[in-house]
Amino acid sequence: MVDVSQHKLVPEHSVVDEDVLEGILDEYDIKRTDLPKIKRGDPALPDDADTGDVITVVRDSRTTDRAVAYRLVVD
């Protein structure tokens, strides 16, 4: 079986630490539930991601070198 998370077109996904997350939420003046969602069954998620965690998605970008997005893991 193919491990989708290792494919070259899938951006890096990682779980955000809770202490770092508080700073991010304060910076954008939002709550955790205001973040875009990602399903727990998404094959690109790291194995240690649980429902309620926040994931950082880092993509390559032509204009900014790298683009960072945050997603809330839901069932």
C-alpha positions in Angstrom: 0.0 0.0 0.0 1.2 3.5 -0.8 1.9 6.0 2.1 0.2 9.1 0.8 1.8 11.3 3.5 5.2 10.6 1.9 4.3 11.7 -1.6 6.2 14.7 -2.9 3.0 16.7 -3.7 1.6 16.4 -0.2 2.7 19.4 2.0 4.2 18.9 5.4 1.6 18.3 8.2 2.6 18.5 11.9 0.8 18.8 15.2 1.1 22.2 16.9 2.2 22.2 20.6 -0.5 23.7 22.9 1.8 26.5 24.2 2.7 27.5 20.7 -1.0 27.3 19.7 -2.0 29.9 22.3 0.3 32.4 20.8 -1.0 31.8 17.3 -4.6 32.1 18.4 -3.8 35.3 20.3 -2.0 36.7 17.3 -5.0 36.2 15.0 -7.5 37.0 17.8 -9.5 33.8 17.1 -10.7 30.7 18.9 -9.6 27.1 18.0 -13.0 26.4 16.5 -12.6 29.4 14.1 -9.9 27.5 12.2 -10.6 25.6 9.0 -11.2 21.9 9.6 -9.5 18.7 8.4 -11.0 15.3 8.8 -9.3 12.8 11.2 -9.3 10.2 8.4 -7.3 12.4 6.0 -4.3 10.3 4.9 -1.9 13.2 5.1 -2.3 13.7 8.8 0.5 12.5 11.1 -0.2 9.4 13.1 -0.1 11.2 16.4 -2.9 13.7 15.4 -6.1 13.3 17.5 -9.5 15.0 17.2 -9.2 18.5 18.6 -5.5 19.0 17.7 -4.4 21.8 15.5 -2.2 20.9 12.5 0.3 23.1 10.7 0.4 22.7 6.9 3.5 24.1 5.3 3.4 24.4 1.5 6.0 25.7 -1.0 5.0 29.1 -2.4 6.4 31.0 -5.4 5.7 34.4 -3.8 6.6 33.8 -0.1 8.9 30.8 -0.3 6.6 28.9 2.1 3.0 29.3 3.1 1.8 28.2 6.6 -1.9 27.2 7.2 -3.5 25.9 10.4 -6.3 23.3 10.5 -8.4 21.9 13.4 -8.7 18.1 13.3 -12.4 16.9 13.5 -14.1 13.5 13.3 
